Amino acid sequence: MSLVPQPSILAAPLQNGRSLTFRLSLESDPAAGLRRLRDVFDQKAMVIGCGEILARSLGHAVEGLRPFPALTGSPYAIPSTQQAFWVNLRAEDRSAIFDLSERVVAALAPDFILDDAMDTFSYSGGRDLTGYEDGTANPGVKESVAVAIAGEESGLAGSSFVAVQRWSHDLARFGAHSPDERDAMIGRRIKDNGEIEDAPECAHVKRTAQELYQPTAFMVRRSLPYATAGDKGLEFIAYCATLDAFERMMKHMAGIDDGIADALFRFSRPITGGYYWCPPLRDSKLDFSALGL
């Protein structure tokens, strides 16, 4: 049976989600934890990703997988909070998210310790909390496979890489700008999602125009908003066949290459950052052979 991608990578986001990261316990047997998780994995409701820390602990390396870099060279901090393991849950019903989360945490314990969990949700028909449509530039269904899934030539057929960041929004600061100023920062009109051709070079749309990079930097984004009592923003999730695409874009957003920072930084900042490798499925089971399992 051939290797196929985890189905939820290419599936559209559902109404509710949860993003979880895990660290290794001090005396862990990560192989045992992964085997238990494989037994409870739900391909319609989960995506799992392995960090470079995990691969190294098992004595293996996945070509193209590396820790998330803490980027410097611009006025803005791009932090790395790299962990060993990441799980993204998706469901229409929040009760299902709770049950799935309990199942994952129990399967990974005691070898993996839950480090962070954030509930996410679809807002206003697929918008960011700023009110602007999110994911407009996502590739179509057919193109998504080539963009997000590694091919046979990579030796990692059916697998994917994912960049995960949490962006904390200052919505009061954003709202203090006039509607025209907000549109100019994003580079789209909120009323019709139309792109503003003469938007400033710092406009978010211009800094992240995936087709203009050399080589192009297309990704499949599955981001969702979050909101807690003390914070709110976007859980940014981008799947790609190679992490190089995301990294080029992040450096360009921060202005590391040309000194022009994305206007997004005027009201939002990244507070987490991690890279993970999403193994393929074989016979509907997670295939950890690249990690020696």
Residue pairs with C-beta under 8 A, 6 or more apart in sequence:
1 282
1 283
2 157
2 158
2 282
3 157
3 158
3 159
3 280
3 281
3 282
3 287
4 158
4 280
4 281
4 282
5 145
5 148
5 149
5 158
5 159
5 160
5 278
5 280
5 281
6 43
6 46
6 47
6 48
6 160
6 278
6 279
6 280
6 281
6 286
7 43
7 44
7 281
8 43
8 44
8 45
8 46
8 47
8 88
8 90
9 47
9 148
9 149
9 160
9 162
9 220
9 222
9 239
9 278
10 141
10 144
10 145
10 148
10 149
10 220
11 44
11 90
13 90
13 122
13 126
13 222
13 224
14 90
14 91
14 92
14 122
15 91
15 92
15 93
15 121
15 122
16 90
16 91
16 92
16 93
16 94
16 96
16 97
16 119
16 120
16 121
16 122
17 88
17 89
17 90
17 91
17 97
17 119
17 120
17 121
17 224
17 235
18 88
18 89
18 97
18 100
18 101
18 117
18 118
18 119
18 120
19 86
19 87
19 88
19 89
19 116
19 117
19 118
19 120
19 164
19 166
19 235
19 237
20 86
20 87
20 88
20 89
20 101
20 104
20 105
20 114
20 116
20 117
20 118
21 81
21 83
21 85
21 86
21 87
21 114
21 115
21 116
21 117
21 164
21 274
22 83
22 84
22 85
22 86
22 87
22 108
22 112
22 113
22 114
22 115
23 83
23 84
23 85
23 112
23 113
23 115
24 30
24 53
24 54
24 57
24 84
24 111
24 112
24 113
25 110
25 111
25 112
25 113
28 57
28 110
28 111
28 112
29 111
30 54
30 57
30 58
30 84
30 111
30 112
31 58
31 292
31 293
32 111
33 107
33 108
33 109
33 111
33 112
34 286
34 288
34 291
34 293
35 293
36 107
36 108
37 48
37 104
37 107
37 108
37 286
38 285
38 286
38 288
39 107
40 103
40 104
40 107
41 48
41 285
41 286
42 100
43 281
43 284
45 89
45 90
45 91
45 96
45 100
46 87
46 88
46 89
46 90
46 100
46 104
47 87
47 88
47 90
47 162
47 278
48 85
48 86
48 87
48 88
48 278
48 279
48 286
49 85
49 86
49 87
49 88
49 162
49 164
49 276
49 277
49 278
50 62
50 65
50 84
50 85
50 276
50 277
50 278
50 279
50 291
51 65
51 67
51 82
51 83
51 84
51 85
51 86
51 274
51 275
51 276
51 277
52 61
52 62
52 65
52 66
52 67
52 82
52 275
53 67
53 82
53 83
53 84
54 84
54 85
54 291
55 61
55 62
55 65
55 277
55 291
57 84
58 291
58 292
58 293
59 292
60 290
60 291
60 292
62 156
62 277
62 290
62 291
63 154
63 155
63 156
64 150
64 154
64 156
64 161
64 242
64 243
64 277
65 161
65 243
65 275
65 276
65 277
66 243
66 275
67 80
67 82
67 275
68 80
68 81
68 82
68 163
68 273
68 274
68 275
69 78
69 80
69 247
70 77
70 78
70 79
70 80
70 273
71 78
71 250
71 251
71 254
71 256
72 78
73 254
73 256
74 254
74 255
74 256
74 261
75 255
75 261
76 254
76 255
76 261
76 265
76 269
77 269
77 270
78 250
78 254
78 270
78 273
79 270
79 271
79 272
79 273
80 273
80 274
81 116
81 271
81 272
81 273
81 274
82 273
82 274
82 275
83 115
83 116
83 274
84 112
85 108
85 112
85 276
86 162
86 164
86 274
86 276
87 104
88 222
88 237
89 97
89 100
89 101
89 104
91 97
91 100
94 119
97 119
101 117
105 114
108 114
116 272
118 166
118 226
118 228
118 235
119 226
120 224
120 225
120 226
120 235
121 224
121 225
121 226
121 227
122 224
122 225
123 129
123 224
123 225
124 131
126 133
126 134
126 135
127 133
127 134
128 134
128 223
128 225
128 234
129 169
129 171
129 225
129 227
129 232
129 233
129 234
130 169
130 171
130 174
130 182
130 186
130 267
131 190
132 186
132 188
132 190
132 193
133 188
133 193
134 221
134 223
134 234
135 221
135 222
135 223
136 188
136 193
137 208
137 209
137 210
138 144
138 220
138 221
139 147
139 218
139 220
143 218
144 220
146 241
147 218
147 219
147 220
147 240
147 241
148 160
148 219
148 220
148 239
148 240
148 241
149 158
149 159
149 160
149 241
150 156
150 157
150 158
150 159
150 160
150 161
150 241
150 242
151 157
151 241
154 241
156 277
156 280
156 290
157 280
158 280
158 281
158 287
159 277
159 278
159 279
159 280
159 290
160 239
160 240
160 241
160 277
160 278
161 239
161 240
161 241
161 242
161 243
161 275
161 276
161 277
161 278
162 237
162 238
162 239
162 240
162 275
162 276
162 277
162 278
163 219
163 236
163 237
163 238
163 240
163 243
163 246
163 250
163 273
163 274
163 275
164 235
164 236
164 237
164 272
164 273
164 274
164 275
164 276
165 235
165 236
165 270
165 272
165 273
165 274
166 226
166 233
166 234
166 235
166 236
166 270
166 271
166 272
167 233
167 234
167 236
167 264
167 268
167 269
167 270
167 271
168 231
168 232
168 233
168 268
168 269
168 270
168 271
169 232
169 233
169 234
169 267
169 268
170 267
170 268
171 232
171 267
173 266
173 267
174 182
174 185
174 266
174 267
174 268
175 182
177 185
179 190
182 190
183 189
183 190
183 196
183 199
184 196
184 199
184 200
184 203
184 263
185 202
185 203
185 204
185 263
185 264
185 266
185 267
186 203
186 204
186 205
186 263
187 195
187 196
187 199
187 203
187 204
187 205
187 206
188 194
188 195
188 196
188 205
189 196
195 205
196 203
196 205
199 205
199 206
200 206
200 263
201 207
201 260
202 260
202 261
202 262
202 263
203 263
204 253
204 262
204 263
204 264
207 252
207 253
207 260
207 262
207 263
207 264
208 249
208 252
208 253
208 262
210 216
210 217
210 218
210 219
210 245
210 249
211 218
213 245
213 248
213 249
213 252
216 245
217 245
217 246
217 248
217 249
218 240
218 245
219 238
219 239
219 240
219 245
219 246
219 249
220 238
220 239
220 240
221 236
221 237
221 238
221 239
222 237
222 238
222 239
223 234
223 235
223 236
223 237
223 238
224 234
224 235
224 237
225 232
225 233
225 234
225 235
226 232
226 233
226 234
226 235
233 268
234 268
236 270
238 246
239 278
240 246
243 275
251 257
252 258
252 262
253 261
253 262
253 264
253 265
254 261
254 262
254 265
255 261
255 262
277 290
279 286
279 287
279 288
279 290
279 291
280 287
281 287
